[in-house]
Amino acid sequence: MKSHLKVHYFQHIAGEGFGSCYEFLKQHQAKITATEFFALPVDQALDLEALPHVEDVDLLIIMGGTMSVNDEANFPWLKIEKRWLRRYLALGKPAIGLCLGGQLIANALGGAVSRNAQQELGWTTIRKVANVPHDCFKLPEEFKVMQWHSETFEIPKGAVLLAENDACRNQMYQIGQNVLGFQFHPEITPEVLDLFLENDEEVAFFSGTHVQPVHDLRKSAKNKFIEGNQILNQAIEYVLRKNAY
């Protein structure tokens, strides 16, 4: 990883921030900037030129959010964000998409995002998909991570499915060697989870066999967060190393 890496992140809800990878990136002297879409007035049009020049970003990290990628009527900046993404990805530059971020990349590249049969909220087990190409990002055979989603992405054309589980088949994908899209939240920390759980209105919309009670989530042991955090750090190193950043 080169020094003074220019990292930009797209943030869709207040308080989420970078999660676990912030300290990892700061250790490598990364210069971190952000676009805070949530701070824009809902009725304000966003011009594409208000976003960074794609050439000025070495690594893009797209965070999660409570909205749907399809809700452009209520969040008009989604259309501009997807247009910018297409420009950025057309240059073959490194990108990481987390939950809504993974859905946004898939959708910007023509993949549908729709309601999943099961909602997922809480700690779940993910399986590595068998027989992926040998040069793809390496995952453990099984690992536990935090889920928080109602929708699922279609794997975009040319992408490789990397991980799955029984509740939601498409859990992680790879495009080339520069893009990794996650359905789950590897960046989650105890502090970020507390912020998520404070949003009682959102939690109230979740139900089903793959939704854990809030009082159980509040008691999550700190060591539960480590595996996902490590996978995210390794994912960042992978897309940067493979693209000589």
ABEGO torsion letter per residue (X at the ends): XBBGBBBBBBBABBGAEAEAAAAAAAAAGBBBBBBBAAABBAABBBBAAABBBAAABABBBBBBEABBAABAAABAAAAAAAAAAAAAAAAGBBBBBBEAAAAAAAAAAGBBBBBBABBBBEBBBBBBBBGBBAABBBBBABBBBBBBBABBBBBBBGBBBABBBAABABABBBBEAABBBBABBAABBAAAAAAAAABAAAAAABBEAABBBAAAAAABBAAAAAAAAAAAAAAAAAAAAAAGX
